[in-house]
Amino acid sequence: MGTATAKKINPDDFILSALSPEDRLNAAFKIAGEAFKKTKLTMRDIDNAVKTVRRKAYGKKK
């Protein structure tokens, strides 16, 4: 009989793999927004950066 080995799965990797690429990007932007909340960056700076990255990733949508 062969030896069965269980592969450990990182829950974060599993959760991210269940999301679409666009949903993963949205999650990353939410995390970044929280991370930069207490900096001198304005929400407008962050929004502009998000729009730039989204345009590069998905083309002009709206």
N, C-alpha and C positions, 0 to 999 in steps of 0.2 A: 504494500500500500504506500502511496505517495504521501508526503507531508504537506498539508494545506497551510498556507501562510496567509494571514490576514494583513491586508494593507491598511495602514492608518491613513485616514482622510482628514485633512485640515478642514474644519467646518467653514472657515472663511473662503477657501478655494471652492468648496462645493456650492456655497451660496452664490458666489460670483459667477460660477459656470452656469448656473440656472438663469442668469439674467442675460438679456440681449446686449449686444455691444453698446447700444444707445442707453440702456438702463444702467449699465456699468459706468458709462461716462457721466450720467446724471448723478449717480451715487458719489462719484469722485468729486464732482463740483459741489455737492452738498457738504462733503467732508472738508474740502478746501475752504468753503465759505465759513465754516465753523472755525477752522484753523487760523484764518486771517482776520477773524472778527475783531480782535483786540489790537490790530495794527493800524498804522496811519492810512492804509488803503481805504478808499471809500467804496461803498457798494457799487457805485458807478464804475470804478476801476475794475472791480471783480467781474461785474456784468459784461463789460467790454472785453475782458480777457476770455470769459466763457464764450461769448459770441464768436470771437476770433478762432478759438480752438474748435468750436462746433462747425464753423464754416470750413475749416481745414479738414475736419474729420468726415463731414457729411455733405459738403457743398452748401450752397445757399438754399435754404428751405422756405423761409417765410419772409 
